[in-house]
Amino acid sequence: MSKLRTAATPNPGGAGLEVSLLSGVAAFRWVAWAWMTVVVAVTSGDLARPWLAFALAGVTLAVTAALTVWLRPSPRSLLGSGPVAAELACGLAVVVADGWAYKSGHVFGPSQTLGVVWPLSGVLMAGIALGPLAGMVAGAAFGPARLFDAFANGVHHFDGHRVLSMASTALVYALAGAIVGYITRLLRQAREEVAAAQAREDVARTLHDGVLQTLAAIERRTAEPEIGRLARDQERELRDYLFSARNGRRRAGDLAVALHRAASRFESTFQGRAELLVPDDIPRLADPQIQALAGAVGEALSNAGKHGRAGRVTIYVEPAASGGVFCSVKDDGVGFDPTVTVEGVGLSGSVRARVLEAGGRAEVHSAPGEGTEICLWMGSA
C-alpha cells in the first residue's frame, strides 16, 4: 500500500483550553483583589502604615489589570516562565510586606490580612503553565514567606498554633498548585487524544471516499486481470488498515473485530468483496456469544462463496429491537429455494445450531437468482 502524506491542519480548539484556564485565573485575580480592598477597609484601625497597605492594593490592581489586558492579544505568552515568576514574586512580596503594614501581632490575630487570597493566583499560574510539581513548589514557598511576614510584624515567639498556621498556608497553597497543575495536564492529554482521533478519522474518511473508490473503479473497469488483482489487493490492505486504525483500542474479543476477520477470510478465499457495517452503539455481548455469532457469519460467508458463487456480500449489524444484536449477511449469489432444497451441514449445524447454543436464533431468506440473506439474533450479555 502506497504511503500518503497529509498536511497538518490547525486545531481550532488547541488554544481554547489555555484561554479558558487563563480567563478563570483572571477572574479569580479580580475577585481576590476586591476582597483585599474589603480587608483593608475593615482592618484599617489595625494598620501601622496605611500608605503601605494602599500601595500594595495599588500594585496588585496594576498587575491584575495588566495581566487581564495581556490575556486578549497573547494568552500563550502568559504561560512563559517569566510572567509566572514575576507574578509569584509579586505575591510573595505582598505576603512579606503585609507584616510591615499592620501593627505588631496582627498577622496571627483573629482578623484577616490583605495578603491572604490574591497571591494564590501566582501559584495557580505556576501549576497551569509549568505542571503540578512546579505548582506544588510555588505554593510551598509561601510557608517561609509567612515566616518573614511574622518577623516583619514583630513576632519572634512561635508556639504550636502559629507554626501550624504557617504550615497550613504552605500546605493549602501547595495542594492548590499541584491539583490545578494535574488537572491541567489531564485536560491537555484529553485534548491531544481527541485531536489525534479526529485527525485519524479525517484521514480515514479521505482514504475511504477517495482512494478506496478509485481502486474499486479500477478493479471493475480494467480488462487486465493482473491490474485488477493488484487493485483488489491494495483495496483490501487499505481497508484492513483503516479498520485497525479505527478499532485498535477495542479489546480482542470485540464483535466488530471478529466479524472483520471473517470478512477478510471471505475476500482472501473467494476473491469477493465483503462490506462490514457495525455501529458504535451495539450492546455488549459475552465472549461465547461473540464467538458463536462470528463463527456463524464466517460459515454464512463460506456458503455464499462456495455454493452461492457470490461476488459481493454485505454484513450489517445493529441493535435488535428486543435487545441484543441483529446481524444480516446478504449476498448477490445464485440463491436457492428453501422450500425444496435441504439445508446442508454448514447451514444447519454451523449457523443455526451454533447461534442456538449461544442463546440466539437464525432465519434464512433466499430465492433462485436473488441471492441469500441470513438473519441472526443474539441476546445481550
C-alpha positions as CSV (number, residue, x, y, z in Angstrom):
1,M,0.0,0.0,0.0
2,S,1.5,3.3,-1.0
3,K,2.2,5.9,1.6
4,L,0.1,9.0,1.8
5,R,1.2,12.4,3.0
6,T,-1.3,14.7,4.6
7,A,-0.8,18.3,5.5
8,A,-1.3,19.1,9.2
9,T,-4.4,21.0,9.8
10,P,-4.7,23.6,12.6
11,N,-6.6,22.6,15.6
12,P,-9.2,25.3,16.3
13,G,-9.6,24.2,19.9
14,G,-5.8,23.9,20.5
15,A,-5.6,27.3,22.3
16,G,-9.1,27.1,23.7
17,L,-8.1,25.2,26.8
18,E,-5.4,27.7,27.8
19,V,-7.6,30.7,27.1
20,S,-10.4,29.2,29.3
21,L,-8.0,28.4,32.2
22,L,-6.3,31.8,32.0
23,S,-9.6,33.6,31.9
24,G,-10.6,31.7,35.0
25,V,-7.5,32.8,36.8
26,A,-8.0,36.4,35.6
27,A,-11.5,36.3,37.1
28,F,-10.0,34.9,40.3
29,R,-7.5,37.8,40.5
30,W,-10.2,40.4,40.3
31,V,-12.3,38.7,43.0
32,A,-9.2,38.3,45.2
33,W,-8.3,42.0,44.7
34,A,-11.8,43.1,45.6
35,W,-11.5,41.0,48.7
36,M,-8.2,42.7,49.5
37,T,-9.8,46.1,49.4
38,V,-12.6,44.9,51.7
39,V,-10.0,43.6,54.2
40,V,-8.0,46.9,54.1
41,A,-11.2,48.8,54.8
42,V,-12.4,46.5,57.6
43,T,-9.0,46.3,59.3
44,S,-8.0,50.0,58.8
45,G,-7.8,50.5,62.6
46,D,-5.0,47.9,62.9
47,L,-2.8,49.4,60.2
48,A,0.5,50.8,61.3
49,R,1.4,52.0,57.9
50,P,-1.8,52.7,55.9
51,W,0.2,54.1,53.0
52,L,1.9,50.7,52.6
53,A,-1.5,48.9,52.5
54,F,-2.8,51.3,49.9
55,A,0.4,50.8,47.9
56,L,0.1,47.1,48.0
57,A,-3.5,47.3,46.9
58,G,-2.5,49.6,44.0
59,V,0.4,47.4,42.9
60,T,-1.9,44.3,42.8
61,L,-4.5,46.3,41.0
62,A,-1.9,47.3,38.3
63,V,-0.7,43.7,38.0
64,T,-4.3,42.3,37.8
65,A,-5.3,44.9,35.1
66,A,-2.1,44.4,33.1
67,L,-2.4,40.6,33.0
68,T,-6.1,40.9,32.1
69,V,-5.3,43.2,29.2
70,W,-2.3,41.0,28.2
71,L,-4.7,38.0,28.0
72,R,-6.5,39.2,25.0
73,P,-3.8,39.6,22.3
74,S,-1.3,37.0,23.6
75,P,-2.7,34.4,26.0
76,R,0.0,31.8,25.5
77,S,2.7,34.3,26.4
78,L,1.3,34.4,29.9
79,L,2.3,30.8,30.3
80,G,6.0,31.6,30.0
81,S,8.3,31.2,33.0
82,G,9.0,34.9,33.0
83,P,5.4,36.2,33.6
84,V,4.7,33.3,36.0
85,A,7.8,34.1,38.1
86,A,7.0,37.8,38.1
87,E,3.5,37.2,39.4
88,L,4.8,34.8,42.1
89,A,7.4,37.3,43.2
90,C,4.7,39.9,43.5
91,G,2.5,37.6,45.5
92,L,5.5,36.7,47.9
93,A,6.3,40.4,48.3
94,V,2.6,41.2,49.2
95,V,2.7,38.4,51.9
96,V,6.0,39.7,53.4
97,A,5.1,43.4,53.2
98,D,1.8,42.6,54.9
99,G,3.7,42.3,58.2
100,W,5.0,45.9,58.0
101,A,1.6,47.3,57.1
102,Y,-0.1,46.1,60.3
103,K,0.6,46.7,64.0
104,S,2.7,44.1,65.8
105,G,1.0,40.7,66.3
106,H,-1.8,41.3,63.8
107,V,-0.7,38.5,61.4
108,F,-1.7,35.8,63.9
109,G,-4.7,37.6,65.2
110,P,-8.4,36.9,64.6
111,S,-8.6,39.4,61.7
112,Q,-7.8,38.8,58.1
113,T,-4.7,40.2,56.5
114,L,-4.5,41.7,53.0
115,G,-2.1,39.1,51.6
116,V,-4.3,36.0,52.2
117,V,-6.0,35.4,48.8
118,W,-4.5,37.4,46.0
119,P,-1.0,35.7,46.0
120,L,-2.7,32.4,45.3
121,S,-3.2,33.4,41.6
122,G,0.5,33.1,41.0
123,V,0.5,29.5,42.4
124,L,-2.4,28.6,40.1
125,M,-0.5,30.0,37.1
126,A,2.6,28.0,38.1
127,G,0.5,24.8,38.1
128,I,-1.1,25.6,34.8
129,A,2.0,26.8,33.0
130,L,4.7,24.5,34.4
131,G,2.9,21.5,35.8
132,P,1.8,20.0,39.1
133,L,5.4,19.8,40.6
134,A,6.1,23.4,39.9
135,G,2.7,24.4,41.3
136,M,3.4,22.5,44.5
137,V,6.8,24.0,44.9
138,A,5.5,27.5,44.3
139,G,2.7,27.0,46.8
140,A,5.1,25.6,49.4
141,A,7.3,28.8,49.1
142,F,4.6,30.7,50.8
143,G,5.3,28.9,54.1
144,P,8.7,30.6,54.5
145,A,7.1,33.8,53.2
146,R,4.6,33.7,56.1
147,L,7.6,33.3,58.5
148,F,9.2,36.5,57.1
149,D,5.8,38.1,57.3
150,A,5.7,37.3,61.0
151,F,9.2,38.7,61.6
152,A,8.2,41.9,59.8
153,N,5.2,42.1,62.1
154,G,7.3,42.0,65.2
155,V,6.6,38.3,66.1
156,H,9.5,36.4,67.4
157,H,7.9,33.7,69.5
158,F,6.3,30.8,67.7
159,D,4.1,28.4,69.6
160,G,2.4,25.3,68.2
161,H,-0.6,27.3,66.9
162,R,1.5,29.8,65.0
163,V,3.7,27.1,63.5
164,L,0.6,25.2,62.5
165,S,-0.9,28.3,60.9
166,M,2.2,28.8,58.7
167,A,2.4,25.1,57.8
168,S,-1.3,25.2,56.9
169,T,-0.7,28.1,54.5
170,A,2.1,26.2,52.8
171,L,0.1,23.0,52.6
172,V,-3.1,24.6,51.2
173,Y,-1.1,26.7,48.6
174,A,1.0,23.6,47.6
175,L,-2.1,21.4,47.2
176,A,-3.8,24.1,45.1
177,G,-0.9,24.4,42.8
178,A,-0.4,20.7,42.4
179,I,-4.1,19.9,41.9
180,V,-4.6,22.7,39.3
181,G,-1.4,21.5,37.5
182,Y,-2.5,17.9,37.5
183,I,-6.0,18.8,36.2
184,T,-4.5,20.9,33.5
185,R,-2.2,18.1,32.4
186,L,-5.2,15.7,32.2
187,L,-7.2,18.3,30.1
188,R,-4.2,18.7,27.8
189,Q,-3.8,15.0,27.3
190,A,-7.5,14.6,26.6
191,R,-7.4,17.4,24.1
192,E,-4.4,15.8,22.3
193,E,-6.2,12.4,22.2
194,V,-9.3,14.0,20.8
195,A,-7.3,15.9,18.2
196,A,-5.4,12.7,17.2
197,A,-8.6,10.7,16.9
198,Q,-10.1,13.5,14.8
199,A,-7.1,13.5,12.6
200,R,-7.2,9.7,12.1
201,E,-10.9,9.9,11.3
202,D,-10.3,12.7,8.8
203,V,-7.5,10.6,7.1
204,A,-9.7,7.5,7.1
205,R,-12.7,9.4,5.6
206,T,-10.5,10.8,2.9
207,L,-9.0,7.4,2.1
208,H,-12.4,5.8,2.1
209,D,-14.1,8.4,-0.1
210,G,-11.2,8.8,-2.5
211,V,-8.6,6.1,-2.7
212,L,-10.9,3.1,-2.0
213,Q,-13.5,4.2,-4.5
214,T,-10.7,4.7,-7.1
215,L,-9.3,1.2,-6.5
216,A,-12.8,-0.3,-6.7
217,A,-13.4,1.5,-10.0
218,I,-10.1,0.3,-11.4
219,E,-10.9,-3.3,-10.4
220,R,-14.3,-3.2,-12.1
221,R,-13.3,-1.5,-15.3
222,T,-9.9,-2.9,-16.1
223,A,-9.6,-5.6,-18.7
224,E,-6.2,-6.7,-17.4
225,P,-6.5,-9.5,-14.7
226,E,-3.2,-8.6,-13.1
227,I,-4.1,-4.9,-12.7
228,G,-7.5,-6.0,-11.3
229,R,-5.8,-8.3,-8.8
230,L,-3.4,-5.6,-7.7
231,A,-6.2,-3.1,-7.3
232,R,-8.2,-5.6,-5.2
233,D,-5.2,-6.5,-3.0
234,Q,-4.4,-2.8,-2.4
235,E,-8.1,-2.1,-1.6
236,R,-8.2,-5.0,0.9
237,E,-4.9,-3.9,2.5
238,L,-6.1,-0.3,2.8
239,R,-9.5,-1.4,4.3
240,D,-7.7,-3.6,6.8
241,Y,-5.5,-0.6,7.8
242,L,-8.5,1.7,8.2
243,F,-10.4,-0.8,10.3
244,S,-7.4,-1.4,12.6
245,A,-6.9,2.3,13.0
246,R,-10.5,2.9,14.0
247,N,-10.8,-0.2,16.2
248,G,-7.2,-0.5,17.5
249,R,-8.3,0.3,21.1
250,R,-11.1,-2.3,21.2
251,R,-10.5,-5.5,23.1
252,A,-9.5,-8.5,21.0
253,G,-12.9,-10.3,21.5
254,D,-14.9,-7.3,20.2
255,L,-17.6,-8.3,17.8
256,A,-16.6,-5.8,15.1
257,V,-13.0,-7.2,15.1
258,A,-14.2,-10.8,14.9
259,L,-16.6,-10.0,12.0
260,H,-13.9,-8.1,10.2
261,R,-11.6,-11.2,10.4
262,A,-14.4,-13.3,8.9
263,A,-14.9,-10.8,6.1
264,S,-11.2,-10.7,5.3
265,R,-11.1,-14.5,5.1
266,F,-14.0,-14.5,2.6
267,E,-12.2,-12.0,0.4
268,S,-8.9,-13.9,0.5
269,T,-10.5,-17.2,-0.2
270,F,-13.2,-16.4,-2.8
271,Q,-11.7,-13.2,-4.2
272,G,-15.0,-11.4,-3.5
273,R,-15.9,-8.2,-1.7
274,A,-17.3,-8.1,1.8
275,E,-18.7,-4.8,3.2
276,L,-19.0,-4.7,7.0
277,L,-21.2,-2.1,8.7
278,V,-21.0,-2.1,12.5
279,P,-22.2,1.0,14.5
280,D,-20.6,2.0,17.8
281,D,-23.8,1.7,19.9
282,I,-24.3,-2.1,19.6
283,P,-24.9,-3.8,23.0
284,R,-22.1,-5.6,24.7
285,L,-22.1,-9.4,24.1
286,A,-20.4,-12.1,26.2
287,D,-17.3,-13.7,24.7
288,P,-19.1,-17.0,23.9
289,Q,-21.9,-15.1,22.1
290,I,-19.3,-13.1,20.1
291,Q,-17.5,-16.3,19.1
292,A,-20.8,-18.0,18.2
293,L,-22.0,-15.1,16.1
294,A,-18.7,-14.6,14.3
295,G,-18.5,-18.3,13.6
296,A,-22.0,-18.3,12.2
297,V,-21.2,-15.3,10.0
298,G,-18.0,-17.0,8.8
299,E,-19.9,-20.1,7.8
300,A,-22.5,-18.0,6.0
301,L,-19.8,-16.2,4.1
302,S,-18.2,-19.5,3.2
303,N,-21.6,-20.8,1.9
304,A,-22.0,-17.6,-0.1
305,G,-18.7,-18.0,-1.8
306,K,-18.7,-21.8,-2.2
307,H,-22.3,-22.6,-3.1
308,G,-23.8,-19.2,-4.0
309,R,-20.8,-18.1,-6.1
310,A,-21.4,-14.6,-4.6
311,G,-19.1,-11.8,-5.7
312,R,-20.3,-9.3,-3.1
313,V,-21.6,-9.7,0.5
314,T,-22.9,-7.1,3.0
315,I,-22.6,-7.8,6.7
316,Y,-24.9,-5.4,8.6
317,V,-25.1,-5.2,12.4
318,E,-27.5,-3.1,14.5
319,P,-29.1,-3.2,18.0
320,A,-32.0,-5.6,18.0
321,A,-35.5,-4.2,18.7
322,S,-36.0,-6.7,21.5
323,G,-32.5,-6.2,22.9
324,G,-29.2,-7.8,22.0
325,V,-27.7,-7.7,18.4
326,F,-29.2,-8.3,15.0
327,C,-26.8,-9.3,12.2
328,S,-27.6,-9.7,8.5
329,V,-25.4,-11.5,5.9
330,K,-26.7,-10.7,2.5
331,D,-25.0,-11.9,-0.8
332,D,-25.6,-11.4,-4.5
333,G,-25.2,-15.1,-5.3
334,V,-27.4,-17.5,-7.3
335,G,-29.7,-18.2,-4.3
336,F,-31.9,-21.2,-3.8
337,D,-35.4,-22.3,-3.0
338,P,-35.6,-23.1,0.8
339,T,-38.9,-25.0,0.3
340,V,-37.3,-27.7,-1.9
341,T,-33.6,-27.5,-1.0
342,V,-32.4,-29.4,2.1
343,E,-30.1,-27.3,4.2
344,G,-26.6,-28.6,4.3
345,V,-24.5,-29.4,7.3
346,G,-22.8,-26.0,7.2
347,L,-26.1,-24.0,7.3
348,S,-27.9,-26.2,9.8
349,G,-25.0,-27.2,12.1
350,S,-22.5,-24.3,11.8
351,V,-25.0,-21.5,11.6
352,R,-28.4,-22.4,13.1
353,A,-27.1,-24.8,15.8
354,R,-24.2,-22.5,16.7
355,V,-26.3,-19.4,17.5
356,L,-29.0,-21.5,19.1
357,E,-26.5,-23.0,21.6
358,A,-25.4,-19.4,22.5
359,G,-29.0,-18.3,23.1
360,G,-29.7,-16.8,19.7
361,R,-31.7,-17.7,16.6
362,A,-31.3,-17.7,12.8
363,E,-33.5,-17.3,9.7
364,V,-32.7,-17.9,6.1
365,H,-34.3,-16.0,3.2
366,S,-33.4,-16.8,-0.4
367,A,-34.8,-17.2,-3.9
368,P,-33.3,-18.5,-7.1
369,G,-31.4,-15.8,-8.8
370,E,-31.9,-13.3,-5.9
371,G,-29.1,-14.2,-3.6
372,T,-29.4,-15.2,0.1
373,E,-29.8,-13.3,3.3
374,I,-29.1,-15.0,6.7
375,C,-30.5,-13.1,9.7
376,L,-29.0,-13.7,13.1
377,W,-30.2,-12.6,16.5
378,M,-28.1,-12.8,19.7
379,G,-29.2,-11.7,23.1
380,S,-27.2,-9.1,25.1
381,A,-24.8,-10.2,27.9
